[in-house]
């Protein structure tokens, strides 16, 4: 494998950061990380170093701070020694790394996936004089069993105390995990969905106090089975263009996805507090790429706002061998934060509409703008875009209802090596859209599928749209305002620095507009002169102060 000077310089800078002693799980202060690596995403969250997988416990507090916890091994670049890493943000892009939030007593006690809620009414009894107490619900994984435990936080989710009477649920199973808890206002109870992983069952439990749980029902063998169920979610979700509210159950499967490895599927339906009923038996896939798994929705999203999710942007088939580990000391990133709603306007029935959350806050400078016209080609040299991160958008209007012809496509290219990532759409026939990461040479693995496609029906209005973000080593594409989306990672030997976006062969009268923007790095402002991001370096003192004030208030 060849590396350009950017890769070598970044690797040398990383040496000082990676020299930290991580023989045991560090919890007293944030772990430092270097975010200047040539493969390091600049607006997708990634851990300061070592290995990360599923998002956990995501919530937004009354102070407007978004909390992202995640499965984290701070001691190695592969999974193991799982704890809850933690980062906070006010805009879902500029993240501040916090100390590890929840860790096991030793390496045989792993803190697996789960969720977090704000116990506004103090149903748990942990918070007699506050309305912002946070309770985390997670799976404790040991060699003997997977049990469900809770931990409580007085300081808004920065530090946790494990409940003395854990576990709160134990069924003597090694395949029982990933609790997602919500408040169900109609029954005034907490509701949990949880995976009986290898039985292909999602259990539904209820509780009045987060400590004592009653099994209510099961959702069994729905959609794609794969080899096991994981990471369920249950939320209310609005219908596009309507005041109606529906329920959405998501289930991740791994392995056994149609493209191999891991994927997430979803089920629109109804929920009465104890039983979930899907609208039909269809299997609906949330993302047609290969690197979008275990997505979780934020708890506490303000009323009237569409639910917001983040997923793990990798796949278990190769996540532990991708080259970022050996080259830069970290593995895995999260997807962009996505705004979600349901739609039911095509013959396909219900679709999960997912769009990137408020990217305009990251706009740096316009790289290309073509407001109207017919067939066209736009070339963009973004080699001087320091972040290496680009947003692109194409809108096509005036598409006829019959005898449609033409194509739209994009290519991101390395001028140094000729490597490329590309995608395109055929307006005629079965209207397929494709993505190809097969011309990237920095990673070779038999499971690293290189081509992807879906079918995107053209709207009756004769409109079609595409938008996307390329962020050094990850590409996300959204079609028709988020009706279809794809997340794919890639690992070039040399950085990509040129874009070509074009249409050809369109029917007469079809109009095309194109916009390309450079995006700012979300990490650069936090970096020191060596590119190292220290995280919340005052966290120990500030956390102690928060807890002291809260304890005084309680007394």
C-alpha positions in Angstrom: 0.0 0.0 0.0 1.3 3.5 -0.9 0.8 6.5 1.3 1.2 10.2 0.5 2.9 12.7 2.7 -0.4 13.6 4.4 -0.9 10.1 5.7 2.7 9.9 7.0 2.6 13.3 8.7 -0.7 12.5 10.3 0.6 9.1 11.6 3.6 10.9 13.2 1.4 13.4 15.0 -0.7 10.5 16.3 2.3 8.9 18.1 2.1 11.2 21.1 -1.6 10.7 21.5 -1.5 7.0 21.2 1.3 6.7 23.8 -1.2 7.1 26.6 -1.4 4.1 28.9 -4.7 2.5 28.2 -4.1 -0.9 29.9 -7.2 -0.2 32.0 -10.4 1.6 31.2 -9.8 5.3 31.9 -12.8 7.1 33.4 -11.4 10.2 35.2 -10.9 12.4 32.2 -11.6 12.5 28.5 -9.3 10.5 26.2 -7.3 12.8 23.9 -7.5 12.2 20.1 -6.0 13.5 17.0 -8.5 14.4 14.3 -6.1 15.4 11.5 -5.6 12.0 10.0 -6.2 11.8 6.2 -9.0 9.2 6.8 -10.6 10.9 9.8 -14.1 12.3 9.2 -14.5 16.0 10.0 -18.3 16.3 10.6 -19.2 12.6 11.4 -18.5 11.8 15.0 -15.7 9.3 15.6 -14.0 8.3 18.9 -10.8 10.1 20.1 -9.0 6.8 19.5 -9.4 3.0 19.6 -12.7 1.2 18.8 -16.3 2.4 18.7 -19.5 0.7 17.6 -23.3 1.2 18.4 -24.7 4.5 19.6 -26.3 4.2 23.0 -28.4 6.2 25.5 -28.8 9.3 23.3 -30.9 12.1 24.7 -31.2 15.9 24.7 -31.4 17.7 28.0 -33.6 20.7 29.0 -30.5 22.8 28.5 -30.3 22.0 24.8 -27.3 19.8 25.1 -27.3 16.6 23.0 -25.7 13.6 24.7 -24.3 10.7 22.6 -23.1 7.6 24.4 -21.5 4.8 22.4 -20.1 1.3 22.7 -16.4 1.9 23.3 -13.3 -0.1 23.8 -10.7 2.5 24.9 -8.0 -0.1 25.2 -7.8 -1.6 21.7 -8.7 -1.1 18.1 -11.1 -4.1 18.1 -14.3 -4.7 20.1 -14.0 -5.9 23.7 -13.8 -4.4 27.2 -17.1 -2.5 26.3 -17.9 0.7 28.1 -20.1 3.7 27.4 -18.1 6.5 25.7 -19.6 9.9 25.9 -19.7 13.1 23.9 -21.9 16.2 24.0 -22.9 18.8 21.5 -25.2 21.8 21.0 -25.7 21.3 17.3 -25.1 17.6 16.7 -21.9 18.3 14.7 -19.4 20.0 17.1 -18.9 17.3 19.7 -17.0 17.6 22.9 -15.5 14.4 24.2 -16.3 13.6 27.8 -15.0 11.1 30.2 -16.3 7.5 29.9 -19.7 7.5 31.4 -20.3 3.9 32.5 -17.7 1.1 32.7 -17.7 -2.5 34.0 -16.0 -3.5 37.3 -13.4 -5.5 35.3 -12.8 -6.9 31.8 -15.3 -9.7 32.4 -18.1 -7.3 33.0 -19.0 -5.4 29.8 -21.5 -2.6 29.5 -23.4 -3.4 26.3 -26.0 -1.3 24.4 -28.9 0.5 26.0 -30.7 3.8 26.4 -31.2 6.7 28.7 -34.3 8.7 29.8 -35.0 11.9 31.8 -37.0 11.0 34.9 -38.9 14.3 35.0 -41.4 13.0 37.6 -38.9 11.2 39.7 -40.7 7.9 39.2 -37.5 6.1 40.2 -37.1 7.9 43.5 -33.5 8.7 42.7 -34.2 12.5 42.2 -36.4 13.9 45.0 -35.6 17.5 44.3 -34.9 17.7 40.6 -36.7 17.3 37.3 -33.6 16.5 35.1 -32.3 13.3 36.6 -31.1 10.8 34.0 -31.4 7.1 34.2 -29.4 4.8 31.9 -30.7 1.3 31.1 -28.1 -1.1 29.7 -27.2 -4.7 29.2 -24.5 -6.1 31.5 -22.7 -8.8 29.6 -20.8 -11.5 31.4 -19.7 -15.0 30.4 -22.7 -16.4 32.3 -25.6 -14.1 31.4 -26.9 -10.9 29.8 -28.9 -8.9 32.4 -30.5 -5.5 32.3 -29.2 -2.9 34.7 -29.8 0.7 35.5 -27.6 3.6 36.7 -28.7 7.1 37.7 -27.1 10.5 37.2 -27.6 13.6 39.3 -25.5 15.9 37.0 -27.4 15.6 33.8 -25.8 12.5 32.4 -22.0 13.1 32.9 -21.5 10.7 35.8 -23.6 7.7 36.9 -24.2 5.6 40.0 -25.2 2.0 39.4 -28.3 0.9 41.2 -27.5 -1.2 44.2 -30.3 -3.8 43.5 -29.2 -4.5 39.9 -30.1 -6.4 37.8 -33.6 -5.1 37.2 -34.4 -7.9 34.6 -32.8 -11.3 34.5 -34.1 -14.3 32.5 -31.0 -16.5 32.7 -30.1 -15.9 29.0 -26.9 -15.1 27.2 -28.8 -13.6 24.3 -31.0 -10.9 25.8 -29.9 -7.4 25.2 -30.1 -3.8 24.0 -33.0 -2.2 26.0 -34.6 0.9 24.6 -36.9 2.7 27.0 -39.4 5.5 26.4 -42.2 7.1 28.4 -45.7 6.2 27.3 -47.9 9.1 28.4 -51.3 7.4 27.8 -50.6 4.6 30.3 -48.2 6.7 32.4 -45.6 4.0 32.3 -42.1 3.4 31.0 -42.0 1.0 28.1 -39.0 -1.1 27.1 -38.3 -2.9 23.9 -35.5 -5.5 24.1 -34.1 -8.2 21.9 -34.3 -11.9 22.6 -31.5 -12.0 20.0 -31.5 -15.5 18.7 -35.2 -16.2 19.2 -36.1 -13.4 16.7 -38.3 -11.8 19.3 -38.6 -8.2 20.5 -40.0 -8.2 24.0 -42.1 -5.4 25.3 -42.0 -4.6 29.0 -43.5 -1.9 31.2 -42.6 -0.3 34.5 -43.9 2.5 36.7 -40.5 3.2 38.3 -37.7 1.9 36.0 -36.8 -0.7 38.7 -39.6 -3.3 38.5 -40.5 -4.5 35.0 -43.5 -6.5 33.7 -43.4 -8.4 30.5 -46.4 -7.4 28.3 -46.0 -9.0 24.9 -43.7 -10.0 22.1 -43.2 -8.9 18.5 -42.0 -12.1 16.8 -40.2 -13.0 13.5 -41.1 -9.9 11.6 -39.4 -8.9 8.4 -35.9 -10.1 7.7 -34.5 -12.5 10.4 -30.8 -12.7 9.6 -29.1 -14.8 12.3 -30.2 -12.6 15.3 -32.1 -9.4 16.3 -30.4 -6.5 18.0 -30.8 -2.9 19.0 -34.6 -2.3 18.8 -36.2 1.2 19.0 -39.8 2.2 19.5 -40.8 5.8 18.8 -43.7 8.0 17.7 -43.1 9.5 14.3 -45.1 12.1 12.2 -46.6 11.4 8.8 -45.3 13.6 6.0 -47.9 16.2 5.0 -50.3 15.1 7.8 -51.0 15.7 11.4 -51.2 12.0 12.0 -48.8 10.3 14.4 -47.7 6.7 14.0 -45.4 4.4 15.8 -42.2 3.0 14.4 -40.4 -0.1 15.5 -36.8 -0.6 14.2 -34.8 -3.8 14.5 -31.2 -4.3 13.6 -30.1 -7.7 12.3 -26.5 -9.1 12.3 -25.3 -11.1 10.5 -27.6 -12.0 7.6 -28.3 -8.7 5.9 -29.2 -8.8 2.2 -25.7 -7.4 1.4 -24.1 -9.3 4.1 -23.3 -8.5 7.8 -25.5 -5.9 9.6 -28.4 -3.7 8.6 -31.5 -2.0 10.2 -35.1 -2.6 9.2 -38.2 -0.7 10.3 -41.9 -1.4 10.8 -44.6 1.3 10.9 -47.5 0.5 13.1 -49.7 1.1 16.1 -48.9 0.8 19.9 -51.3 0.8 22.8 -48.8 0.7 25.6 -48.5 -3.1 25.7 -48.7 -4.4 22.1 -47.2 -3.3 18.9 -49.0 -4.1 15.6 -47.2 -3.5 12.3 -49.3 -2.1 9.3 -48.2 -5.1 7.2 -45.6 -7.9 7.0 -43.2 -6.1 4.6 -39.5 -5.8 5.4 -38.3 -2.3 4.9 -34.6 -1.4 5.0 -33.6 1.9 6.4 -30.4 2.4 4.2 -29.4 0.8 0.9 -25.7 1.1 1.6 -23.7 -1.3 3.8 -22.5 0.9 6.6 -25.5 1.9 8.6 -26.4 -0.1 11.7 -27.9 0.0 15.2 -29.4 3.4 14.7 -30.9 5.0 17.8 -33.3 7.9 18.2 -32.7 10.7 20.7 -34.9 10.7 23.8 -36.3 14.1 24.8 -36.5 15.6 21.3 -38.7 18.7 21.8 -42.4 18.2 21.2 -43.4 19.0 17.6 -39.9 18.3 16.3 -39.2 15.3 14.0 -37.3 12.5 15.7 -33.5 12.6 15.2 -31.3 9.5 14.9 -27.7 8.6 14.6 -26.4 5.2 13.5 -23.1 3.4 13.5 -21.5 3.8 10.1 -19.8 0.5 9.7 -20.5 -3.2 9.3 -19.5 -6.1 11.5 -18.2 -8.0 8.6 -15.1 -5.8 8.4 -15.3 -3.1 11.1 -12.5 -4.6 13.1 -10.0 -4.7 10.2 -10.5 -1.4 8.4 -7.1 0.4 7.9 -7.9 3.4 10.1 -6.9 1.3 13.1 -3.4 0.6 12.1 -2.8 3.9 10.3 -4.4 6.4 12.7 -5.3 4.5 15.9 -9.1 4.7 15.7 -11.9 2.7 14.1 -15.5 3.5 13.2 -17.6 6.7 12.8 -21.2 7.5 13.3 -23.6 8.5 10.5 -24.7 12.1 10.1 -27.6 13.0 12.5 -30.8 12.5 10.6 -34.3 14.1 10.8 -37.0 11.4 10.3 -40.6 11.2 9.4 -42.9 8.7 7.6 -44.5 9.1 4.1 -47.2 7.1 2.3 -47.5 8.7 -1.1 -46.1 6.0 -3.5 -47.3 2.6 -4.5 -44.5 1.2 -2.3 -46.5 2.2 0.8 -44.8 3.6 3.9 -41.3 5.0 3.6 -39.0 6.2 6.3 -37.9 9.7 5.1 -34.4 10.6 6.5 -32.5 13.8 5.8 -29.3 15.2 7.2 -29.8 17.6 10.2 -29.1 21.3 9.5 -26.0 21.0 7.4 -26.2 24.7 6.6 -24.5 25.4 10.0 -21.3 23.9 8.5 -21.3 25.7 5.2 -17.8 27.2 4.6 -17.9 28.4 1.0 -19.7 27.7 -2.3 -17.6 25.6 -4.7 -20.1 25.5 -7.6 -23.6 26.9 -8.3 -25.6 26.2 -11.4 -29.2 27.4 -10.9 -30.9 26.4 -14.1 -30.2 24.7 -17.4 -30.4 21.4 -19.2 -27.7 18.7 -19.7 -24.6 19.9 -18.0 -21.2 18.9 -16.4 -19.8 20.7 -13.4 -16.2 20.1 -12.4 -15.0 21.1 -8.9 -11.4 21.2 -7.6 -11.7 21.1 -3.8 -8.0 20.3 -3.1 -7.7 23.5 -1.1 -10.8 22.7 1.1 -8.9 22.0 4.3 -11.6 19.8 5.8 -11.8 17.6 2.7 -15.5 17.6 3.3 -18.1 18.5 0.6 -21.9 18.8 0.4 -23.5 18.5 -3.0 -27.0 18.8 -4.3 -28.8 18.3 -7.6 -32.5 19.1 -8.4 -34.1 18.0 -11.6 -37.5 19.3 -12.7 -39.8 18.9 -15.8 -39.3 15.2 -16.1 -42.0 13.9 -18.5 -44.4 11.1 -17.4 -43.5 8.8 -20.3 -40.6 8.0 -22.6 -38.1 9.4 -20.1 -34.4 9.3 -20.9 -31.2 10.5 -19.4 -28.8 10.0 -16.6 -27.3 11.9 -13.6 -24.1 11.0 -12.0 -21.3 12.1 -9.7 -17.6 11.1 -9.2 -15.2 12.0 -6.5 -11.7 11.5 -7.7 -8.1 11.6 -6.4 -5.9 13.6 -8.8 -2.9 11.8 -7.4 -3.9 8.2 -7.8 -7.0 8.1 -10.0 -9.0 6.4 -7.2 -12.7 7.3 -7.2 -16.1 6.9 -5.6 -19.1 7.4 -7.8 -22.8 7.1 -8.2 -25.6 7.7 -10.7 -29.2 7.5 -11.7 -31.0 6.3 -14.8 -34.2 8.3 -15.4 -35.7 5.7 -17.7 -36.6 2.0 -17.3 -36.7 0.8 -13.7 -35.1 4.0 -12.5 -32.1 2.5 -10.7 -29.6 4.4 -8.7 -26.1 3.0 -8.0 -23.0 3.7 -6.0 -19.5 2.3 -6.7 -16.7 2.3 -4.2 -14.7 -0.4 -6.1 -12.1 2.0 -7.5 -10.7 2.8 -4.0 -7.5 0.9 -3.3 -6.7 1.4 0.4 -8.7 -1.6 1.7 -9.2 -5.0 0.3 -11.6 -7.5 2.0 -13.9 -10.2 0.6 -16.8 -8.8 2.5 -16.2 -5.1 1.6 -19.0 -5.1 -1.1 -18.1 -2.4 -3.6 -21.4 -1.8 -5.5 -24.9 -0.9 -4.3 -28.2 0.0 -6.0 -31.8 0.7 -5.3 -34.8 1.7 -7.5 -36.1 5.3 -7.0 -39.5 5.9 -8.7 -39.8 9.4 -10.1 -42.5 11.5 -8.5 -45.7 12.2 -10.3 -44.7 15.9 -10.2 -41.8 15.2 -12.5 -39.2 16.1 -9.9 -36.1 14.3 -8.7 -33.4 15.3 -6.2 -30.1 14.1 -4.9 -27.9 15.4 -2.1 -24.9 14.0 -0.3 -21.9 14.5 1.9 -18.4 13.1 1.3 -16.2 13.3 4.4 -12.7 12.0 3.7 -13.6 8.3 4.2 -17.4 8.2 4.3 -20.1 9.0 1.8 -23.8 9.5 2.5 -26.3 10.0 -0.3 -30.0 11.0 0.0 -32.5 10.7 -2.8 -35.8 12.5 -3.3 -35.7 14.5 -0.1 -34.6 11.5 1.9 -36.9 8.8 0.6 -33.8 6.7 0.0 -30.5 6.9 1.6 -27.1 5.1 1.5 -24.1 5.2 3.9 -20.8 3.8 2.7 -17.3 4.0 4.0 -14.2 3.8 1.8 -10.5 4.1 2.5 -8.3 5.7 -0.3 -4.6 5.5 -0.5 -4.6 9.2 -1.5 -7.1 11.9 -0.6 -10.0 12.6 -3.0 -9.8 16.2 -4.2 -11.9 16.6 -7.4 -15.6 16.3 -8.1 -17.5 15.8 -11.3 -21.3 16.0 -11.3 -23.2 15.8 -14.5 -26.4 15.0 -16.4 -26.7 13.6 -20.0 -29.3 12.6 -22.4 -32.2 14.3 -20.6 -35.5 14.9 -22.4 -36.0 18.4 -23.9 -37.3 20.9 -21.4 -35.9 19.1 -18.3 -34.1 21.6 -16.0 -31.2 20.9 -13.7 -29.7 22.9 -10.9 -26.5 21.9 -9.0 -24.9 23.3 -5.8 -21.6 22.2 -4.2 -20.4 23.6 -0.9 -17.2 23.1 1.1 -18.0 22.2 4.8 -16.1 23.3 7.8 -14.3 20.8 10.1 -16.2 20.4 13.3 -13.0 19.4 15.2 -10.4 22.0 14.0 -11.5 24.6 16.5 -10.8 22.3 19.4 -7.4 21.1 18.3 -4.1 22.3 19.8 -1.0 23.1 17.8 -0.3 19.4 17.2 -3.9 18.7 16.1 -4.8 17.0 19.4 -8.3 17.4 20.7 -8.3 17.0 24.5 -12.0 17.0 25.1 -13.6 18.5 28.2 -10.4 19.0 30.0 -12.2 20.6 33.0 -14.7 17.8 33.2 -13.5 16.4 36.6 -13.8 19.8 38.4 -17.0 20.8 36.6 -18.6 17.4 37.2 -17.7 17.5 40.9 -19.1 21.0 41.1 -22.4 20.0 39.4 -22.8 17.0 41.7 -22.0 19.0 44.8 -24.5 21.7 44.0 -27.2 19.1 43.3 -26.5 17.2 46.5 -26.7 20.4 48.5 -30.0 21.1 46.8 -31.3 17.7 47.7 -30.3 18.2 51.3 
